[in-house]
Amino acid sequence: MPEIAATSTPVRRVRVWDVPVRLFHWSLVGLMVTLFVTAEVMDDGIGLHALAGYAVLALVLFRTLWGFFGNTRARFADFVRNPLNVLRYTADLVRGRDGYYVGHNPLGGWMVVALLIVVSGQAAIGLFANDDILFEGPLAELVSKDTSNWLTALHEDVFHALLVMVGLHVAAILFHKLFRGENLVIAMFTGSKDTPAGEQVENAVGGNPALAAILLALCAGAVYLLVA
């Protein structure tokens, strides 16, 4: 069961996010910025754009695996809750009486899942895309030119939808900062959060860094074999 309590003055610090999750998060942020700049700002950034896309695909594959092997807060079992719980949490949020979650709340948990699905789908679509000038995705030859063109247009549309999702993510962070006094950005740097007085919240456990390195290497290798 998730730890829920009324929000109060934070007095106790607990470990929440392990190092692999934090490195994944900030690496993905950097890559998303790179993808935006190379697609929307640079005129000749397609090569770097493709490399960043391959890296994103490897990272998302890793994070999916880490959702089963990471520490207790990184696992899907900790933050992916059934739709009824999400609806109940949303109703409580609207009424201003939702509880405290040391990890992802029910809405935040499904946002993580949605982002992983959309980002991985976006990266996969890019493998079939082309720019009609200098670049053709490593799997574009597996489909017709018309299909590749359609996937290229879809790739652009999904990217814009992804920007909206990122905006919602940032808005949620600001909400927690302004109305809850929770600095989620700092927590994602340090891995720790302050918990309300009286909360019996345990430190997250598990998440072997050596296993994370092995899984990441396997994911990177798989993507390399796919695109080479």
N, C-alpha and C positions, 0 to 999 in steps of 0.2 A: 504494500500500500504506500502511496506517496506521503511525504511528510507535509501536513497542512496545519497552519496555525494563523492566527491574526497577526498582521504585520505590526512590529513594535521596534523599539530601539535595538539595533544590532549590538550584540555584546560578545558573541562567540564566533571564532573563525574556524571553518571546516574546509577540508580539501574536497573539491568538486570535480574539476576538469583535469584529466591527466595530460602529460606532455604531448603525446601523439595527437590528441584532440585539439590542443591549442596550436600546435604546429600546422595541423591540417587547416584549421580555421583561418589563420593569418596568411598561410600560403595561398589558400583559395581566394582570399581578399586581394592579394597582390596579383594573382593571375587574372582575376576578373577585371581589375583596373587595366592590366596589360591588354586583355582582349578588347576592352572598350576603346582604348587609345589606338590600337592597331587597326580596328575596324572603322572607327568614326573620325579619327583625327589624322592619322598618318596616310599618306598616299601610296606608300610602298611597303606597308607593314604586313603583307599577307604571309610571308614566311615565318615571321615571329608569331603572328596570330595562330598559325597552324601548330607551331611548337607548344605554345601556351595551351591550346586546346587539347593536345595529346597529354600534357601534364595534368590538366584538369580531369581528364578521363581516368588517369591512373590514380589521382587523389580520391576521386569519388568511389572508385572500386575499393580502394583501401578503407575509406570511411565506412562503406557498407559492411566490409568484413569486421571492422573494428566495432561495429554495432553489436557484434556477437562475442568478441574477444577482449574488448576494452574494459576499463574499470566500471564499477557499478553504475556510475552516472552516464557513461558513454554508451551503454547498451540500450538497444531499442526496447527491451523489456522494461526498462525503467521509465521511459517517457512516451511510448506509443500506447495510448489508452483508447478504449472503445468509444465509438461515436456518442453514446449516451453520456459518458463522462465529459466529453468535449462540449456537448450541448449544455449540460448542467453547469460546467465551468463558465461558458460564455454567458449564460443567463445571470450567473452570480457576478460576473465581471461588469455587465451592464448595470446591475443594481449597486455596484460598488462594494460588494462584500465577498469577493473571491478570496481564497486562502493563499497561504504562502507555500511555494515550492522551492526547495533548494536547488533542484535541477530544472529541466524544462517543464513549464506548465503544460496542460493538455493541448492548448492552442499552439504553443511554441514547439512542442514535440512533433505535431503534424506539419508545422511549417518546415522543420528540419527534413522530414521525409519528403515533402513536396519539393523542396529545393534540391535534394539529392536526385529525385526523379527527373526534374526539369533540366538540371545541369548535365546529368549524364545523357539524357536524350538529346540535348543541344550539342554536346560534344560528339555523340554518335552520328547525328545528322551531318555534322561538318565533315565527316569522313567521306561523304558522298558528294560534297558540294564542289563548285568550280566558280572561277571569276571571269571565265571567257577570255582571259588574257595570259596570266602567268601561272595560275595555280589550278590544280585539279586534285581533289581529295584522293587519298591512297586507295579508297574503295570505289571511286567514281566509275571506274571501268566495268564494275560489276552490274551497273544499271545503264539504261538508255540515257542519251543526252537530254531528252525531254524530262525524264525522271530526275536526273541530276539538277537540271535547272529548277524544277519544282522544289526539290529539297533545299536548294540554295536560297530560294525565296522564303521557304519555311524556316530555315536557319536564321534569317534576318528577323522574321516575325517573332520567333521564340526568344531571341535575344532581347527584343524590346519588352516582351512579357516578363522576362527574367529581371530586367531592370525595375519593373514595377514591384516584383516580389522582393527584391533587394531594398527598395524604398520602404515597403511595409516592415521589413526586418529592422531597418534603421529607426522607423517610427516606433516600433515596439521597444527598442532600446531606450529611446528618449522618454517614452511613457514611464518605463521603470525608473529612470533616473529622476524625472521631474515629479512624479506622483507617488513613487514608492521609496525613493531614496536609495535605490539599488544601482550600483555602478557595474553594469554587466560587462562593459569594455575592460575595466581593470581586472575583473574576475577572470576574463578570458586571457589576460596576460599572466596573472599570478597563479591561476588555477584554484584559488580559494575565494570563499564568500563569507560575509558576516551573517549570522543567523539571529533571528529575534530571541529576546529573553525567554527562557523557559522551554525552548525547542529542544527536543531530544533527537538531534540530527547527527548521524554518524559520518565520519570521514569516508569518502569513497575509497574502495579497495580494489586491487587487481590492476590489470593493464600493464603487462610486462613490456618494457621498452624494447628489449631484444626481439620479442615476438613481433612487435610493431614494425621494426626495421625489416624483418624477414618478409612480413606480409606486404609492406610497401615495395620491397625489391621485386617480389613476385608480380605484383600489380603492374609495376613499371615495365618488367620484362614482358608481360602479356601484351601490353599496349605496344611496345616496341615490335614484337613479332607481328602484331596486327597491321601496323602501318609501314613496316620496313619493306 
